Amino acid sequence: MLSEGVRGHEIQEWLDKHPEVTRYAILDDDSDMLPEQMPNFFKTTFQNGLIEDIAKKVTEHLNA
């Protein structure tokens, strides 16, 4: 369930319950993330979904 209508809150709730997660990437066509999540956020589009350029950036991010 979304907290206060902001997707970033829902993601943060999940992260708080899983402290073992230290690296993550958020892929979404909506950008209602919390400011501290933005370095981990990769914007997709509803029309195109995950494109090769974004996939490469996510891979680099997770392997950094």
PyMOL CGO cylinders between C-alpha atoms (Angstrom):
from pymol import cmd
from pymol.cgo import CYLINDER

trace = [
    CYLINDER, 0.00, 0.00, 0.00, 1.33, 3.44, -0.92, 0.3, 1, 1, 1, 1, 1, 1,
    CYLINDER, 1.33, 3.44, -0.92, 2.06, 5.75, 1.99, 0.3, 1, 1, 1, 1, 1, 1,
    CYLINDER, 2.06, 5.75, 1.99, 0.71, 9.24, 1.43, 0.3, 1, 1, 1, 1, 1, 1,
    CYLINDER, 0.71, 9.24, 1.43, 0.54, 8.57, -2.31, 0.3, 1, 1, 1, 1, 1, 1,
    CYLINDER, 0.54, 8.57, -2.31, 4.33, 8.82, -2.75, 0.3, 1, 1, 1, 1, 1, 1,
    CYLINDER, 4.33, 8.82, -2.75, 5.96, 5.74, -4.21, 0.3, 1, 1, 1, 1, 1, 1,
    CYLINDER, 5.96, 5.74, -4.21, 9.26, 6.62, -2.54, 0.3, 1, 1, 1, 1, 1, 1,
    CYLINDER, 9.26, 6.62, -2.54, 7.66, 6.11, 0.88, 0.3, 1, 1, 1, 1, 1, 1,
    CYLINDER, 7.66, 6.11, 0.88, 6.60, 2.58, -0.05, 0.3, 1, 1, 1, 1, 1, 1,
    CYLINDER, 6.60, 2.58, -0.05, 10.11, 1.81, -1.27, 0.3, 1, 1, 1, 1, 1, 1,
    CYLINDER, 10.11, 1.81, -1.27, 11.62, 3.25, 1.90, 0.3, 1, 1, 1, 1, 1, 1,
    CYLINDER, 11.62, 3.25, 1.90, 9.30, 1.12, 4.04, 0.3, 1, 1, 1, 1, 1, 1,
    CYLINDER, 9.30, 1.12, 4.04, 10.53, -1.98, 2.19, 0.3, 1, 1, 1, 1, 1, 1,
    CYLINDER, 10.53, -1.98, 2.19, 14.18, -0.93, 2.52, 0.3, 1, 1, 1, 1, 1, 1,
    CYLINDER, 14.18, -0.93, 2.52, 13.71, -0.31, 6.26, 0.3, 1, 1, 1, 1, 1, 1,
    CYLINDER, 13.71, -0.31, 6.26, 12.49, -3.90, 6.62, 0.3, 1, 1, 1, 1, 1, 1,
    CYLINDER, 12.49, -3.90, 6.62, 15.47, -5.24, 4.62, 0.3, 1, 1, 1, 1, 1, 1,
    CYLINDER, 15.47, -5.24, 4.62, 18.61, -3.67, 6.08, 0.3, 1, 1, 1, 1, 1, 1,
    CYLINDER, 18.61, -3.67, 6.08, 20.73, -6.27, 4.28, 0.3, 1, 1, 1, 1, 1, 1,
    CYLINDER, 20.73, -6.27, 4.28, 20.03, -4.40, 1.03, 0.3, 1, 1, 1, 1, 1, 1,
    CYLINDER, 20.03, -4.40, 1.03, 22.86, -1.93, 0.56, 0.3, 1, 1, 1, 1, 1, 1,
    CYLINDER, 22.86, -1.93, 0.56, 22.73, -1.41, -3.21, 0.3, 1, 1, 1, 1, 1, 1,
    CYLINDER, 22.73, -1.41, -3.21, 19.57, -1.00, -5.20, 0.3, 1, 1, 1, 1, 1, 1,
    CYLINDER, 19.57, -1.00, -5.20, 18.11, 0.60, -8.29, 0.3, 1, 1, 1, 1, 1, 1,
    CYLINDER, 18.11, 0.60, -8.29, 14.61, 1.96, -8.75, 0.3, 1, 1, 1, 1, 1, 1,
    CYLINDER, 14.61, 1.96, -8.75, 13.24, 1.72, -12.29, 0.3, 1, 1, 1, 1, 1, 1,
    CYLINDER, 13.24, 1.72, -12.29, 9.92, 3.47, -12.75, 0.3, 1, 1, 1, 1, 1, 1,
    CYLINDER, 9.92, 3.47, -12.75, 8.00, 5.64, -15.18, 0.3, 1, 1, 1, 1, 1, 1,
    CYLINDER, 8.00, 5.64, -15.18, 6.89, 7.88, -12.32, 0.3, 1, 1, 1, 1, 1, 1,
    CYLINDER, 6.89, 7.88, -12.32, 9.36, 10.02, -10.38, 0.3, 1, 1, 1, 1, 1, 1,
    CYLINDER, 9.36, 10.02, -10.38, 7.68, 10.42, -6.99, 0.3, 1, 1, 1, 1, 1, 1,
    CYLINDER, 7.68, 10.42, -6.99, 10.74, 9.21, -5.09, 0.3, 1, 1, 1, 1, 1, 1,
    CYLINDER, 10.74, 9.21, -5.09, 12.27, 10.63, -1.94, 0.3, 1, 1, 1, 1, 1, 1,
    CYLINDER, 12.27, 10.63, -1.94, 15.23, 12.98, -2.46, 0.3, 1, 1, 1, 1, 1, 1,
    CYLINDER, 15.23, 12.98, -2.46, 17.68, 10.50, -0.92, 0.3, 1, 1, 1, 1, 1, 1,
    CYLINDER, 17.68, 10.50, -0.92, 16.51, 7.81, -3.39, 0.3, 1, 1, 1, 1, 1, 1,
    CYLINDER, 16.51, 7.81, -3.39, 17.19, 9.88, -6.50, 0.3, 1, 1, 1, 1, 1, 1,
    CYLINDER, 17.19, 9.88, -6.50, 20.79, 8.64, -6.98, 0.3, 1, 1, 1, 1, 1, 1,
    CYLINDER, 20.79, 8.64, -6.98, 19.28, 5.13, -7.24, 0.3, 1, 1, 1, 1, 1, 1,
    CYLINDER, 19.28, 5.13, -7.24, 16.41, 6.14, -9.53, 0.3, 1, 1, 1, 1, 1, 1,
    CYLINDER, 16.41, 6.14, -9.53, 16.30, 5.45, -13.27, 0.3, 1, 1, 1, 1, 1, 1,
    CYLINDER, 16.30, 5.45, -13.27, 13.30, 6.87, -15.12, 0.3, 1, 1, 1, 1, 1, 1,
    CYLINDER, 13.30, 6.87, -15.12, 11.68, 4.67, -17.72, 0.3, 1, 1, 1, 1, 1, 1,
    CYLINDER, 11.68, 4.67, -17.72, 8.69, 5.55, -19.87, 0.3, 1, 1, 1, 1, 1, 1,
    CYLINDER, 8.69, 5.55, -19.87, 5.33, 3.84, -20.04, 0.3, 1, 1, 1, 1, 1, 1,
    CYLINDER, 5.33, 3.84, -20.04, 5.63, 3.63, -23.82, 0.3, 1, 1, 1, 1, 1, 1,
    CYLINDER, 5.63, 3.63, -23.82, 9.18, 2.18, -24.05, 0.3, 1, 1, 1, 1, 1, 1,
    CYLINDER, 9.18, 2.18, -24.05, 9.78, 0.54, -20.69, 0.3, 1, 1, 1, 1, 1, 1,
    CYLINDER, 9.78, 0.54, -20.69, 13.37, -0.46, -20.05, 0.3, 1, 1, 1, 1, 1, 1,
    CYLINDER, 13.37, -0.46, -20.05, 15.60, 0.53, -22.94, 0.3, 1, 1, 1, 1, 1, 1,
    CYLINDER, 15.60, 0.53, -22.94, 19.20, -0.53, -23.52, 0.3, 1, 1, 1, 1, 1, 1,
    CYLINDER, 19.20, -0.53, -23.52, 20.68, 2.83, -22.45, 0.3, 1, 1, 1, 1, 1, 1,
    CYLINDER, 20.68, 2.83, -22.45, 18.91, 2.71, -19.09, 0.3, 1, 1, 1, 1, 1, 1,
    CYLINDER, 18.91, 2.71, -19.09, 19.81, -0.96, -18.61, 0.3, 1, 1, 1, 1, 1, 1,
    CYLINDER, 19.81, -0.96, -18.61, 23.50, -0.09, -19.10, 0.3, 1, 1, 1, 1, 1, 1,
    CYLINDER, 23.50, -0.09, -19.10, 23.28, 2.75, -16.58, 0.3, 1, 1, 1, 1, 1, 1,
    CYLINDER, 23.28, 2.75, -16.58, 21.59, 0.50, -14.02, 0.3, 1, 1, 1, 1, 1, 1,
    CYLINDER, 21.59, 0.50, -14.02, 24.26, -2.18, -14.52, 0.3, 1, 1, 1, 1, 1, 1,
    CYLINDER, 24.26, -2.18, -14.52, 27.02, 0.38, -14.04, 0.3, 1, 1, 1, 1, 1, 1,
    CYLINDER, 27.02, 0.38, -14.04, 25.28, 1.75, -10.94, 0.3, 1, 1, 1, 1, 1, 1,
    CYLINDER, 25.28, 1.75, -10.94, 24.89, -1.65, -9.32, 0.3, 1, 1, 1, 1, 1, 1,
    CYLINDER, 24.89, -1.65, -9.32, 28.45, -2.70, -10.16, 0.3, 1, 1, 1, 1, 1, 1,
    CYLINDER, 28.45, -2.70, -10.16, 30.09, 0.54, -8.94, 0.3, 1, 1, 1, 1, 1, 1,
]
cmd.load_cgo(trace, "trace")
